Amino acid sequence: MGTDNICVLSTSTTEIPSTTTKMVSTTPKVSKLTVSAGSNVELQLPKDETVLTCFVLEKENKGEKFQYEWSLVNSPEGAEKGTMVGKNTDKLTISKLIAGLYTFKIEVTGENRAGEAYVNVTVSPPARKNSPPVAVIKPTKQIVKLPNSAILDGSDSSDDDKIVKYLWEEMSGPLQDHKIQDDKNMLTLKGLVPGNYIFKLTVTDSDGATNSTVANVTVIKETDYPPKADAGSDMVIHLPQDSVILYGNSSTDDKGIKSYEWIKSPDGKQTADMTGTTSPFLHLSKLQEGDYAFTLKVTDTADQVSQATVHLFVKPDVNTAPVAVTARKLTRILPLKELVLDGRNSTDDKKIVSYSWLQTGGSPTLKIQDSNLSVAKAVGDITPGEYTFKLTVSDQEKLQSTQKLTIVVKELPNKKPVSRAGGDRIVTLPVTLVEIDGSQSSDDKKIVRYNWERDAKSLAAGDVLNGSEHKAVLQLVNLVAGKYIFKLTVFDAEGLSSSDTAHLLVKEDSHKNDLMELTLDTNLKEFTEEDKENLRSQLASMLPDSTEGDANIQIQNLHMSPQSLLHVSFYVTTVKKETQVYRPGLETAKLLKEQLESSNNHILNYKVLSIDTIVCQINCSGHGYCDNKSKMCVCDAFWMQNFFIFHVLNGESNCDWSVLYFIIVLFLVVVSLAAIVWGTICWIKKRRCKCYKWRTKKRHRYSLLQEVDDAKDEIKLLPKGKTQNSSVMMSESDLSSEEETLFINHKKTNGFIQKNGVSKHIKTKLRA
């Protein structure tokens, strides 16, 4: 197998289709090069290096130069340290290989020509150098006492590969009718006769190499001694006890006892029931008064027999008085709920049938519970002092025994209680009820009073429920986000006290902006659980389907407003498998509003008065804040609402208009309107004046002033050479060029003056 590999490949060129198309591709055709990386290579460590050679069947064109690129496609695990030399040539040298399969790829490119090939390199582990096996026998020396058997263990024999064959042979031993031989890794020796044996073990490995070792076995026959029977000691019992067990398990033998047998002596006339006569234990019952003799017979493995006799004396009934036993004197420390009176250690030769406890001293007198039992309890107002009790026990024949029990009750100095307010707690809104547990407070006697107080630095929000400020557990409702501090003070019966502080941190609901409130025109007293479930279903059906999951309505709270309207607080979540995502409250409320408008603002036959997020989320144009109760913007100073958008276009509350700009615009509008009105009036007056003057010039050149004061003034028109009517003014046509008009006032000119024979009119003020 060579290290350099040259592979010859045939040439194949991609044919150009003969079909002519209208579209001519500008991409040049790439011809396929026939490339070979040679035959697969096989190496065996420690040789870890070889050379891979690539050969291209096609020749290089004029001016063309083939480009070579070797790459590793596959390698055994842990082959990070191998090296490659000549990755961009036609010969690749690889070294530092490990056992396993490598796959290499060669890519050859030219001008519009390319080809590739693969080659595998298989690296085998180094050839193993065989070591002969090692035969081992355990134990190498052994003494066997008949009739026991023996085992020789050859399983600890070893080889660098594996052992394929075991052979046991008896090399020497006493004369017997068979030879011991086996092919297992362990040899069991049975049916041996006394004498010395030598056994040989030969092991063969997978390469045929062998190794042997021997073991010595000595077989001896010991003297078998007879057994020794032991039926136990003689016994005496008194009626009415009529049963007993005789023990023969103390019998012994050097080889082992094969069987037991109990036999009743025929000399006695008494009878008894016997069980277990072939076991080490003989059970006797229904015994009668008199003397019994029982013989135990034991047999060993060599059928040797031994016997032993035991005597049992059954005597008539003899009763003794019971013995009352108490602790005599005890000391107990207050506070105590009860005193335990224990007489369980009282005894009798037969049986105690009754107990009686009686208080004989001490004040006050206590009540004894279960006074007829071995353990009684003395209960009552236990005070410091010495209490004495008497225990009386009786047996079946009314024999009695008594003993006194003294209990000294002491009181330790009072210690002040220990207040434990429950430590710090963190809760997250929305939370309906919060409990601060101070029940772990303790006292050496008893805590008689609890008192919870709110610290001055604590938030004032939150209501105490059920008067729990004077209980061990403080219950709070209607909490808002913030920090609360409560001090718990506990008192014992003697007025001693202790205090501890608990901190409660209420965090804002991370989804408070998604909490919505629906106001229905109905009463909470008429809203049933069925209505609640139907409301959830109907609200969920009004929301559009989502690809992320189904809509789920989580109703958080139901409450009634002072106007007896039902307010429903709820979240909308999207549930998909085990995940739950809160839907944005503002968008969801808008969708529900649109759906409600299409259904005339009715749901469950109730009119919907409003639906919105509980937290007002109107941005108020960045010039104010939104009031959560009214859901209206409260604008900053010098800003006001755009009434046109809010009232006309039915838009959301805002703070779009600046008060200053509004006043300026309003002033300009008023001024503009005033200017327009004034201009209109002036135009109308001017037009009327022009019309009046035009008419006057056409009819008369002069006007005759009427009499202002009928009583005093008189105007006369005196033409030259003729007399005219005083009430008529002559027109220009009535005057000749040579005529002059004279105005004569007999008393005063009344606004007229004459100049050069022509009268001119001067306006005068007329008195009303």
Steps between C-alpha positions, in 0.01 A plus 500: 500500500669822379495838662470695169179452305446614140150469368409506131156634415311505170400831338141606458383831359157650542326507162338823380130450418426523128172683556531868416324738736425866464658584836881474492658439843803707579621244761773281344451126507714317755651180374556212733855392572563134564686493828627208706661492844613141469394182676407490865799480734542267797763563769585321821647684792771588591516610136295822498605681181418469128481704179183541293550586133238651271496445125296683238443320172457819298800706403539864587415736215737764386525764767289292739618389844306245707421601858497226768317511835517210748253488793423260785143373482494244780736397781489280811413659831804651670697556177564871559881468490544361148686713244460561124776636273438606136129583521524702176710258298431172326679311781379509860721375782309400812659395829440452873194288429317297763301180463176548308358603161598824323328630184673763282356702212699651210351779286669598173400814311616653171358747250131407488593148608468331841504155654527327838580158649508325839740256661483309832795440732447221755742491793507172697626465858851358544535123487478341846802316642367193671596418860447146630216448752556460874332204671383560859336256743342607825572359751832340409490287815184366664405249771160335460331313783265230384214487421542861386573591136747759367529751214809613310452839333691581179289800396775745606723374215577789263617582144568818299216401265282219635518139620317261271559168674538356852624143571505342847699178547566279803877455499517277808276370776383185685379203303134529411274384222492829307725791409387860561506717186304810385506787246331774706674787674399349836552137610262343755652211696247236610518135601857531621676238706757584766844579360711766324402635157683719246282673238637680195326788317603582142361816334519585127461854356363616163845468338543140618754581772463293820600516864458254787502494880420242769315487834532256791190356672521286813190295588471368856237306686438619858352306792125566526405550864145430619265793565420647840131544577396792721132527595549802726456548875216366710208739531230584759173674406189580697146465381303662345804519267456177302737548206876513459777454238792259543821599318732239348691733272806483724568146381832470306692274260837531328351427158146617545169372643280331247177459703327578831234292681317581824347208702278528810589266781233230541537499878278802562122488485456866405417590141601797285476621143839484322599682178842527336613153609747476205647846544736654755201666672222304674178692563293363793145609583207387715736385771363351821624517854780246551848404380597447135815352343592559133789333315678669206661268247744650245663323201809624308596446134671169593174383663657521844240567773502690828221554753422746782208523744336811648246512784202735515322557831147643480396638840164625624414871475682728754404870478718792619392858542574746218762773532394858430782702343511877436778753449459591873600866450499728193561868433306693235533861377207731425317565273331159505176381349503168685698272732573150366463218755690191378462157666588278206797345682271334758527115497322185613582129479184453299321811384399840630129542439440852634673834561377786719649850526403736783625847595600502868660841534559836335280794417296558296339160451548381144274288288652160415418371153526125428552433871435126441786462250872448549562851357270778623495880463435760771354817346381830640643827625854383566686743726844482659511255792521132592237251385480140634319211339449136604497207254317182599530183286300176538545150355242236414465388864449860626848520650611863499810717519538878528774755441513878531595741220610853587515768228666831585375782273735798469469830321796655322546879494280654230678592178374756256346363181686484169331682213544362151323706235565252222795669329502691174261414218470595133170473313400608151173662399227408437468341842167480684609407851842521667565330835792588727547208738607572857382167640860386552531743789554314826501535877606280788137502614245644263455800271176674595495792254627590153521857371595597142595863430584671172833683498497875430718447190267234364249560224153575641316302230344163577215400729525266799251214474292340780668696779818300443718780638439334838556144380808288430452528123450845347272500193525785247293586191491783244876543494682717248856471379757619749674421828311422821645465850305338785608454861366205698494532879405195709409498871496220756269465802730713719517786251849433369529577131729468201490653151615402154471669161382351172565663163255444217598601147211511253621506141308636205325252278727448201186467288299786654485679164323192360228493770164616361172598664154439358205696643157337460162654570402235755522428872760270657225342709337369182821378333533119539797268452337378180489860373869532585594194292278613212667843514843337469387293203336792320799731549735228370278445194511873417879492461653392169677164481877499544751261350688502831213347699146540631378807687432451870313747722630521858250685718686656793231687691129580512383807691208741507532876466299747714266535203422123531683421177697177453874542433690196367882506500665246270809405299511344154772238451604275215539139611708258294590165652657585838586865425287808570560841342315816606339692215558881488214662691472814286472310170265238646269766648485672160406172329228431757363853459467447124322170553266650761411792271391248237277328758345829624711495817322198648645183650310226684188716459671769709592841366872571496561846638877503452802282436855619539831420665503570875827688460435795269758483222421820303822693446319839516724632220789511743352807676314343791396173664196276481269468802424131566151571636366731227726361223548865394816701455599749767704753303804687621494877549452700176365190317143401421301235314439506125119517512467447127674157511335394827139614439465517121725215385426293815872456566677425828565758766808713430699811587577612146424877529717759668290750699722790388473408134125445537449848648714658226313315225164581662599870525604503134174336400295754697701789355463360151126461543473853635704636209282314253182633661637858513617484142164370390318780681730766352460364154123504534501863630737619230287346233187669637673844508608474140149416391357806688746748352443377149130547530534857643723631222266376239195674632626822664807703520380678813285400786267725685547488873175464681407711784675405819313727726150571366452774746820694450658420168378554151694424185411684179627429154516825298580454131604810297212644318244236616331370808538126575338262741696503827475123538654421165867514405565588139697256301795585288286478190271771630783747534653683215859594485410853580267420788599483861321336783470689822423348840355751738435433864304761674650422840827306459695312239432156665811348350495672164748765389510689174817551314532660159129473450508117561345338804704240691359258759658460842386212712357587832413294795134447544353481839247241559 
